[in-house]
């Protein structure tokens, strides 16, 4: 299954990304910073640079499931 994990560079997102990749899912890890892409590759996922405040069509193309993790700010 093709899965997109938004926030895949965060603490929880990294665990989700790794677990999905280890379970033989095709995982796309969304990050906001190009410098984070190698970390996503190390987790076994395809990195995609995008920001949820902008157009993310390229990030979700071909993806069947999306998991969004939103940071709670206090």
N, C-alpha and C positions, 0 to 999 in steps of 0.2 A: 504494500500500500504506500502511496506517495503522501508524505506528511510534512507540513510546514510548522516549525516551532519558532514563533516570534519571541524575541528575547532570549535566544538560545545561548547567549554569552553570559547571562546572569547565573547566579548560584543554582537556582532551581532549574532554570532552562538548560543548563549544561547536563544535569542529571537526566532530565527528560530526553534530551537529544541523544545522549549516550545509550540509554536504555532502549529507545526505539531503534537506533542503529544496530545494537547488539541483537535485537529481535528480528533482524532481517527486513526492516522497513526501509524504504527509500526516503531518507530524511533530508529536508532542506532547512538549514538553520539560518534564520534571519538576524542580521546584525546591522547596526547603524554606522559602524566604522570599518573601513577597508582593512585596517590594521588587525582586526579581530578574526579575519577569515581563516588564517592558518590554524587558530585554536579550534574553530568549528570543523575543519578538515581532520584535525587530530581526534575529534570525537566520533568520526566516521560519517559525517554529514557533508552535504554540498552547501557551501556558504552562499548566501545571497545578501547583498547590501541594499537595505531599504529602510525607510522610516515611516511609521504608521501615520505621521502627520502629512505625508505626501502620497502620491500615487504608488501603490504596491502591486499593480497588475502583473508586472514581470515576476514578482516573487511568488504569487499564487497560481500562476499559469501551470496547469497540469496537476495541481495538488488536489487530492480528494478530501483530506482532513486538515484542519488548521487548529492549532492549540496556541492560544494567546495567554501570556502571563503578563499581568499589569502590575507595576510597582505601586504600592500604596505609600503615598507621601504624607508625613505628619508634620 
